[in-house]
Amino acid sequence: MKMRDARKNAYRIVEKILRSQQAIELAVAEARAMKGGGHTGGSTGNAFVSDPTAQQAVRMVSELAAVTLDDGWVVRRPEKWLRVVHRLYDECPETESKAMRYYYGGHSAVETGLYCAMDESTVYRIRQEFRHMATELACQCGLVRVASADEMRA
């Protein structure tokens, strides 16, 4: 029973990430654009020398731990999630990728079907495969689990 709950939770999170992609990208860009000086230690014996350029470089190469979206949802490891999403779209055939971009851009399956010239049931089938692949990639990257740690030890 716990495994079913873990899987449901993983799929729920993946679905929310896919629907929030644009908001996550915006939040990451805003977090990266935040300016501010900082202090870095120096090897010349001057500890805590103000070096805004070095501080900015460190900030740009360090992965963000989390971002908060406008709706209050905190997305942990947002840049890793975005890499998963981008990889997902890159790996899918162009027609399916186009359909899922449109669908997860806020359109219904009916609207997506009309836009992409496909049946509504085809949109749902593509979405199901897309979600499966997204969850597999997220599992591989350590972003979600489909089984609890206790179940894995048993």
QUICOR-V764621 format. One record per pair of residues at least 24 apart in sequence whose ideal C-beta (glycine too) atoms are under 8 Angstrom apart, sorted by the first residue. I is the first residue (numbers start at 1). J is the second residue. If there is no record, write none. Layout:
i=I j=J
i=I j=J
//
This chain:
i=2 j=147
i=2 j=148
i=2 j=150
i=2 j=151
i=3 j=146
i=3 j=147
i=3 j=148
i=3 j=151
i=6 j=145
i=6 j=146
i=6 j=147
i=6 j=148
i=6 j=151
i=7 j=146
i=7 j=147
i=9 j=144
i=10 j=135
i=10 j=138
i=10 j=139
i=10 j=144
i=10 j=145
i=10 j=146
i=11 j=131
i=11 j=135
i=13 j=138
i=13 j=143
i=13 j=144
i=14 j=131
i=14 j=134
i=14 j=135
i=14 j=138
i=14 j=144
i=15 j=131
i=16 j=73
i=17 j=75
i=17 j=81
i=17 j=84
i=17 j=85
i=17 j=134
i=17 j=138
i=18 j=85
i=18 j=100
i=18 j=104
i=18 j=130
i=18 j=131
i=18 j=134
i=19 j=104
i=19 j=106
i=20 j=69
i=20 j=73
i=20 j=75
i=21 j=82
i=21 j=85
i=21 j=104
i=22 j=105
i=23 j=69
i=23 j=70
i=23 j=71
i=24 j=67
i=24 j=69
i=24 j=75
i=24 j=78
i=24 j=81
i=24 j=82
i=25 j=82
i=27 j=67
i=27 j=68
i=27 j=69
i=27 j=75
i=27 j=78
i=28 j=64
i=28 j=67
i=28 j=78
i=28 j=79
i=28 j=82
i=31 j=64
i=31 j=67
i=32 j=59
i=32 j=60
i=32 j=64
i=77 j=143
i=80 j=141
i=80 j=143
i=81 j=138
i=81 j=143
i=83 j=141
i=84 j=134
i=84 j=137
i=84 j=138
i=84 j=141
i=84 j=143
i=85 j=134
i=87 j=137
i=88 j=130
i=88 j=133
i=88 j=134
i=88 j=137
i=91 j=133
i=92 j=130
i=92 j=133
i=96 j=126
i=96 j=129
i=96 j=130
i=99 j=123
i=99 j=126
i=100 j=126
i=100 j=127
i=100 j=130
i=103 j=127
//
